[in-house]
Amino acid sequence: MNERTALVTGANKGIGKHIARLLVAEGFTVHAAARDAERGRLAAEEIGARPLLLDVTDADGIARAASEVGSLDVLVNNAGIALSLAPPAETGLDEMRRTFETNVFAVMAVTNAFLPALRRSPHPRIVNVSSGTSSLTWSTNPNPQFTPGAGSGAAYRSSKTALNALTVFYAQTLAEDGFKVNALAPGLRATDLTARAAAGGDPAEAAEGAVRLALLADDGPTGGFFSWDGTVVPW
């Protein structure tokens, strides 16, 4: 039998750790990527995954990690940061750059580095963990689900909107090679991403949505934005 493999970034805690755990339960050999070697090792040991040292903002580290993974069926770009809840007028350019570096540029760097491994898979899948706060439709609705100031800050929200666009572009350009590339809105979850997130729901529930996208059949959707429960999220 062909052994299925997956890589999850930011897998030592929160939603990423639950995604890795569920993929292990599905029979995948999971590379649980973390930028802290010891925390990554402990988390991987706990869930039965393989630890992979990976700082998604370090080009040399990305190349080194990619050289250690020969083939890959699933890539889950989960690692992300939210530095503040500040609106645009109160957000510094340094915060914008740091946020985009992790939430957008790093996703592109990691995805490109692991594309050769994914191309060896008969059913390659990429899942980008986004945010419902990135939806321009919801934000501009007369009765918006996410009002200005109610969600995460301007840097985080705009970075996730950019990530959505990147998801669509990858889906379009990789469709002929059998890739399914989709974005996930996990909902507000109890993680340490922001103080607001600490009051959220169970991250394991969001992880189920990511795994659903990772296990899509060949006739499944690509270039879509989905909530944790499988419903379509408007761009």
Steps between C-alpha positions, in 0.01 A plus 500: 500500500610854432573670830333838520703788639405843628675809629338747739672828587460641850413151619631515855185666642147621433316418180817376330563237765144373471525488120817293527337270757196438282712431193699245699169337595414487128815294439731774375865527581494858625791741509407730789692819427595745774761773532595390853675164488416386853136606494464343159655176620271477803187573299591253227575232755164557666295460182712241318638732235852569376655824624630738233695810590361780283489874548277606212672840477850352462591427137791272588287311750225451244748362247649268761157370604397446137812291442392270783156428354517288188130477417190670630126459451369780721640839600314698766624858529381567853774714657392859548529801727273780625697770677222739602137603462596845374305667217696620195548855629672360808700224329868553432666391180731269694199310632358477148829369362546244777143376465516467122841335529347209692142491377560557127863494386587196712203306362624566149858408590399175673254402228752558222771309686278196548337500155752246362405260783128563446531438127606142582157440652209367292262716706682815623309724741585842644299656783564861600366595842345843452241688707139601469612854583670509159169483313442831323138400440433450869692814593307722256155353559247750644484269801856369495598187685833668571472872568808726500670460834300192597736247354876473481709800402550656159832327439363154571174542312660648189771233499238227503313671215826492304539133590156433354607655170816290502287190559295575189809560287662173609175312438472639149859434398525153656158364400629315193745312721221364718552732796216607729586830669253652744480746788342432839324742733542319833282733706600661828687237698655479844866541404775741602484687168340807662337584830164494321564152365544364852122528542427297187380147443675165482794506252449128436168584332677734257761233431227268375423753227862511391523122484180488295669718239818292521303186417303640206419258221628570150162649404505730802521880487814706453559872537229523767459661842324281754395524860599233751159335452538473122278792401627747242638830631455800268818671385 
